[in-house]
């Protein structure tokens, strides 16, 4: 994530907010009409002082009762008209702004689905959630109020100043005296407020992350009695956010103090000067009443400037945070470039090949060794290969490269001779199915979770077959069978049940290539044996790469590849590697590695 303070200083508020134009453009007609209606309504309020001037200098001075009643009726009609116009403005903006917010939120969600896994690895989920909720709410409020009323109030102030100068030029100059110091003060405080606003919104994201992690990890928190430490972390972040909000409040209070004090002082000076002139006969009472009424009518447009500018700064920050995510390069960008010339001719079936594959994470420090280094591996068509290695050897990373959850940084991977980098991701992921060691289930039914791995036309027969392969018959015994909602993260099920449903999801679409990351680690010995027996039938018809830690899983494979230090150091059958490779024998035995075997593995 970029440095919030630096970005707040370097950006232009107007330039940032102009990025909202593509979303605003479809509703610009109604928003423009709403602004015009609001200007008319606001300027209607400036007619009141003119009517008062006529009443004071005319019917009141002449003791014309009928004229006074006529003036009162005129004021009443003006008030009703102003209220109706402001009501019309609110009606005009309500629906368009709701559609703008919905459109931005939908675009953000779609874009998040297209961003690479590396992006999600770097960003805290709370930061992304706050951009899709709090920030978009701020933008809707900005479009509804500050954006319109900065224009409306500016026009009202200009028209009001013209009226003031027309009524009495000298008193008008007195009221204009605070303009220059107010502009200087607003410019000074604007940058400070922008920095504080950005810091506060980032801290809201951090706080959201803590809340989300505490909810999702409630079993760990309770199991280890860590509720006090989590509460302490939340309290500290809340205290930090409170301090930032108080800093914002102090800056806003200073702006308000300047914007309110200077105009009020000018109005007081104009009142004194005007009263003296009325007493001397140099100014009519009606003109003074109209002048002061106009000045008081301009109080809200002037005093609201601080509030509107503060909201504008917060909205610019929210816009910046929103587009930080939207500007991230999606996966589809690389696909479009790669497929511009069309896919390569794959020819005959060649299985899954790794050609000198290298990989290092995007945020790895310069000069750091690659996680995977010059991987050459060939999994023949219809063959099952087990991938074995110590913790941290790069097994999971290697399997993530096949469905392009990460992009290789060197070499290439081919499926039946076709470079996966030149394949459309949707097509690639219909050919390759994956099951991860940590199964993820969604807040949906058992059937919906499993059928996520199949084409839309898959039905009950496919579901039943997949559940049978994964030995997940328990799903039929649930309260609503396969229609039972599993709840958030599937935590209403055991670890073994979740893993079996994830395996069923991987095989339900009958993929040509299957990548399994230790898919049986949470199963008991007896269930594992049943799953393996059923899985053999599936593996007979597919090309598979399986990360394995136990001999029972390895025996599903035709051959085994040993991964050590990011490189494939041996390939052979299970028995061959047991006989000829000390490191492999040690990994399969689970015993302490003897010195001689350790030396042989080097």
N, C-alpha and C positions, 0 to 999 in steps of 0.2 A: 504494500500500500504506500502511496506517495506521502511525503511529509506534509501534514495538514497545514502547518503554519506557513511554510514556504509557498504552497499552492494558493493559499488565501491572499498572499501579498502579490503574487505574480500575475494573477488572472485579472481580467477586466469584467466587472459585474455585468455590464450591458452585453459584452460579447458572449459571456457565459449564458445569460438568459436568452439570447437570440437562438441558442441551440434548441429551444423549445418550439421554435416556429413550425417545424414539420408536424408536430402534434396539434398545434393551435390552428394551423392553416385550414383544415376542414371545417372548423367552427368559427372562422374569422368573421363571417357575416353577422352572426348573432352576437358575438362579443363586441364587434364594432357598433352594432345597433344599441347594445346595452350601454356602451360608453357614451354614445350621443344622447341617449335618454337621460343618463346620469348627469351629463353636462347641462342639459336643459333644466333638469330638476334643481341642480345646485344653483344655477344662475337665476332660477325663479325666486330663490330665497333672497337674492340681491334686489328684487323688485320691492320687497317689503319696505325698506328704508325710503324709497322714492314715494310710495303711497303715504307713509307717515309724514314725510315732508309736506306733501300736498294737503294732508289733513290738518297739520299744525298751523301752516301758514294760511290755509283757506277756511274750511268749515269751523275749526276750533276757534281761530282768531275772530271769525265773523259770527260765532255762536249759531252756526247753521246746523241744527239737529239732524235734519234730513241728510245733509252732506256727511255728517259723522257716521250715521247708520250705513250710508252707502259705502263709505271707506271701510267700515268694519266688515261689511259683507264681502267687499273686494279682497280684504286680507284673509277672510275665511276661505274664499274660493282659491286663492293662491296657495294656502296651506294644504287644502285637500288635493289640489293639482300636484304639489310637490310630493306629497305622500304617495299618491297613485303612481307617479313617475318612478319613484324609487322602488316601489313594489314591482312595477313592470320590469325594471332593470334586474331585480333579483330573479324573477321568473325567466328572463331571457338567458341568464348565465347558468342556472341550476343544471339543466340536462346536458348542455355541451361540456361543462367542466367535469361532470361525472364520467362522460364518455372519454375525455382526455385522460383522466386518471386511470380509467380501466384499460385504455389502449397502452399507456406507458407501462402499467403493471404487467399486462400480457406480453409486451415486447421484452421486458426485463426477464420474465420467467422463461420465455422461449430462448432468449439469448443465453441464459444460464445453462440450459440443457445442451446448448451447442458448444459451450466453452470446454476446453480440454481439461482432463483430470488435474494437470499440473496447476491450473488456475485455482481450482477448488482446494488443492493441497495448501496453497499459499494464503487463501482468504478464510477468515473465521466466518462461520455460518451466521453469527449474530450481526456482523457487519453487513452481510448481504440481506438479511431479514430487515434491518433498519432502513436500508435503501428502498426496499419494496413496500414499506409501511409508513414510517415516520416521515421520510423524505418526500414521498409522493403526496402525503397529506399536506405538508408545507407548500408544495407546488400548487396543489389545488386551491389552497387558501390564497396564495399569491395571485393566481389568475382570477380568482373571484373578487379580491378586494384591492391589494396594493397596486397591481398593474393598472386597474381601471382608475383608481382614485388618485394615483400620482398624476395622471393626465387630467382627471376631472378637477382636482384641487388646484392644479397649476393654472388651468383655464379660468377657474373661479377667482383665483387671486389676481390674475391679470385683469379680468373684467372689473373686479372690485376696486383695484388700484385706479383704473381709468375713471370709474365713477367717483372715487374719492378726490382725485385731482380735478375732476370736472366740477365738483361741488365747492371745493376750496383748495386752491393750489398750495397755499402755505401750510395748512394743516396736513395735506397729503404728503408733503415733504417731511414733516415731523414723523409721520407714521412709517415712511420709507427709510428713515435713518438706521434702524437695526439690521437692514438687509445684509450689508457687507459683513459685519461680525457674525451673523447667523450662518452665512455661507462658509466662512472660514472655520467656524466651530464644527459644522456638520462634516466638512471635508476631513478635519483632524480626527474626529471620533469614528468616521466610517471605517477606516482601515483597521482600527483597534477592535471594533465590533465584529468585523468580518473574521478576523483571526480567532476571536473568542467563540464565535458561532460555529466555525469549523471544528474547533477543539471539542465543543460540547456535543456536536452531532456524532463525532467519532467515538466519544466516550459513551454515548447512548448505545452505539453498536457493540462496544466492549461489554457493557452491562447486559445487553441482550444475549451475548454469547454465554456469559456466566449463568444466566437464568436457564437458557436452553440446555446447557451441559448438566446443570443440577437436576433438571427434570428428567432428561434422558438417562442420567447416571444415578438415579435415586436409589437403586438397589445397592450400588457400590458405596454410596454415601452412608446409607443406613447400615450396610453390612460391616463397614469399618469404623462406624461411629464418627464420621467426618463432617457431621452437620454443622458443628461449631466453626470449623475452619472454612467451610463454604459460606456460612453466614458472615464470617469475618471478611472474606474476599469480597462478598457482595457489599458489605458495609463500607469497605475501603473505597471501592469503585463509586458507590453512591456518594460518599463524602467528597471524592474528587470531582464528580459531576456537579454536586451542590456548589462547590467552590467556583467552578467555571460558570455556572448559571448566575451566581452572585456577582461575579466579575462582569458578566453581560448586563446584569441589572444596574450595576454602578455606572457603566458606560452609558446605558440608556437613560438613567436618571440625570447624568450630566447633560446629555443632549436635550432632554426635556427641560431642564433648568434653564438652559440658554434660550431655547425656542419659546418657552412660556414667559420668562422674565423680561426679555428685551421688548417683545411686542406689548406686553401689559404696561411696561414703563412708558412706551411711546404713546399708548392710548391715554394713560393718565396725563402725560404732558399735553396731548392734543385737547383733552377735556378742559384742563386749566386754561390753556390759551384760547380755546373756543368760547369758554364762559366769559372771559374778560372781553373778548371782541363783541359778544352778544350784549354785554352790559354797556359797552361803548357805542352800540348801534352799528357796528361795522359788519355784523353777521346776523342773519335772521335766526330766530329760535328753531324754525322748521329745518333750516339747513344744518344747524348743529345737531338736532335730533337725528336727521338722516345720515349725517356724517358718522356720528357715533354708532348708530345702528348698523351701518355698513361695516365699520371697523369691527364691531362685535360679531357680525355675521361671518367675517373672515377669520375669526379666532380659531375655529375648528379646522378649516383648511390649512392654516399656518401651523397650529400646534400638532396636527396629525402627521406633519412631515417627518418628525423623528420616529414615530411609531411605524410609518410606512417604509421609511428607509431601513429600519431595523429588520422588518419582515422581508424586504427586498434582499438584504444581505443574507439572511438565513435561506431564502429561496435560491439565491445564486449558489450558495454552498451546497444546498440539496441537489441542485442541477448538476453541479460539478461532481458530486459523489455518485449520482445516477449514471453520468456518462463515463465515469472511471470504469464502471463495469461494462457499459455498452460499447466502449472503445476497445475493450480487450478482444484480441483476434480470435474468432471462433474456429472450430475445427474445419468448417466447410470452406474457409478461405484457402487452405492448403490443398483441399480436394479439387476445387475449381481449377487451380493452376495445374495440378498434376494431370487432370483428365482433359485438359484443353485439346490435346492431340488424340484423344480416344484411348481406350485400354489396349494393352499389348495383347498379341495373339498368344493365348496360353498353351495351345497345342495339346499334347497328350497329358494325361494325369501324371503329376510328378510329386504329389503330396505336399508337405510343409517343409520349406527349406529356410535356414538362416545362413546368409552369405556374409561372413565377416562383420557381424552385427556388433556395433558399439552403442553404449548409452550412458549418458551422464545427465543428472537432473538439471533443469534450467537454472536453479538457484545455487548450484554447487560453486564453491570458491574457485577462482582461476587457478589452474595448475593441479586441481584435485584429480586423482586417478578415476577413470570411468567405472561405473558400477558393473557394466558388462564390457568385456574387452575381446574383440575378434572372435565372436561366437560363430562357429561353423557346425551346422547340425542338419541332418536330413532325416525327416520322418516320412517313410514311404507310404504310398496310398494304402489305406486300410490297416496301417500299422499303429500300434499303441506304444508310445515311448514314455517311460517314467523319468522324471527329472528329480535327482536326489542331490542333496548338498547340505552343508551345515547352515545354521541360522546366520543370515546376513550374506549368504553367498550370491544372492541375486535371483533366486528361483521365481519369486512372485513378480519381480520386475520383468523378467523374461516373458512370463506368460501374459503380462499386461501389454506387451508390444504386439502380440498377434492380432487382437481386435482393435489395435491403435488407440488404446487408452493413453498410452504415451507414444511419442514418435521417436524412431531410432535416430541417433545422432551420427551414425556411421554405418556403412553397409546397407543391406536390404533384406527383406523377408518376402518370400514368394509363396503363393498358394497355387499349386498346379502350374507353375511357371510364370504366373502373373504377379508382378510387384504390387504388394498391398498398398503402397504409397500412391499408386495410380488408380486405385479402385475407389469408387464411391463408398462412403462409409456405410450407408444404408445397405448396399449390396454386400459389403464385406461382413457386416454383422448378421446378415441372414445366412451366410455360409459358416460363420464361426459362432459357436455358443460357449459361454463361460459359466463356471460356478466357482465362487470364491470361498476361501476358508472361513471368512466371517460372513455368514449369509445375511442378506438384507431383505426384509419383507416390508411391504407397504400396508397402510391402513385400508385394506381391501379384503375381499373374501379369499379363501384358500384357492379356489378355482381361478380367480382373476390373477393372483400372484403367480401361479404356475403357468397360465396361458400367456403371460407377458413374453415368454420365450418362443412363442409360435406365431405364425401368420394369423391374420384376422379370421380366416376361414376355419381355424382349428375348432374342434367341438368336443363333446363329452367323451367320445371314444379316444381321442388323443390325450385328453386329461387323464382318463382311467389308465391308459397304457403307461404314461409318464409316472403316475403315482405307484403303479405296480413295479416299474423298474427301480424306483427310489425306495421301495418298501415303505411307502407313506400311506398305507391303508388306514392308519389312524384317522386320516382326514374324514373318512366316511362315518366314523363314530362320533364326530363332533356334533354339537347340538343341532346345527343346520347343515350338517354334512359339508360338502365342498363349498357351500354358500356361506359358511361361518366366517364372520369378520375376525381377522387375527389381531387387530389392534395395532397401535403404533409400534414400529420396529419388530412386530411379531413377538413381543415379549410375553404374551399370554401362552406361548408354546415353549417347550423345552429347547435347549440348544440342539439336541439331536434331531428333533422334529423340524426345526427351522432349516437345518442343514439338508435334511432329506427333501424338503420342499424346494430348496434352492437347486438341488441336483435334478429334481423332476422338471424344474423350469429350464434347465440346461438341455435336457434330452427331449423335451416335448416336441420341438420343431424338427426332429430328425436331421440335425445339422451334418454337413459334410466334414466339418472339422470341429473337434471338441477340445476345449482347454479347461482342465479341472485343477484347481489349486487346493490340494489336500482335502478333497470333498468328504472324506469319511472320518475326520479327526474327532468328531463329537459323538460317534456311535459306539455302542457297546460291542463286544466281540461277536455276539450271536447275530445282532442286526447287521453288523458290518459284513459278515459272511453271506447273509441273504442278499444284501445290496450288491456285493461283488458278483455273486452268481447271476443276478439279473443284469448287472451292468456288462457282463461279458457278452451278452447277446447284442447289446447296443454297440459295443466297441468293435464287434465283428464287421459292422457295416460303416464304420467311420474312421477317420484318421484322427488320432488323439494324442494330446500331450498332457500328462498327469504329474503334478507335483506330489511326491510321496515321501513319507517319513517312516513308514512301517513296512516290514517285509510283506505283510499280507496285501498291501496296496501295490507294492512293486510287482508282485506276482501276477497282477492284471496285465502287465506290459509284455510286449514281445522283446523289447530291448530297454536298456537303462542308460541314461547319460548322467555322468557325475559332474556337477558344477562346483568349482572350488575357486575362491578369490575372483569371481566374475568371469571365469573361463571354463570351457568344457575340457576336462582333463582326461576323461576316459569314457568310452562307449562300448557296450557289450551286453550280453545277457546277464541276468541276475547271478547265475552260477559262475559265469566267467569272471565277473567283477569281484565276487566273493573270494574266488581263488587267487586272482592276480592283483587286486588293488587293496592295499592295507587301509586306506582312508575309507573306502566304501565298506569294507568289512567292519571297521570300527563304527561307522554310522548305523549299519544294520544291527549290530550287536547291542548298542547302547552302553557298552562298557567303557571304562577309562582307556584312552588310547595309549598303548604301551610305547615306550621310547622308540623301539625299532620300527614299529608300524608308523609312528609319527614321522620318522626320518624318511621312510619309504614313500610317504604321501607327499613329501615336499618336492 
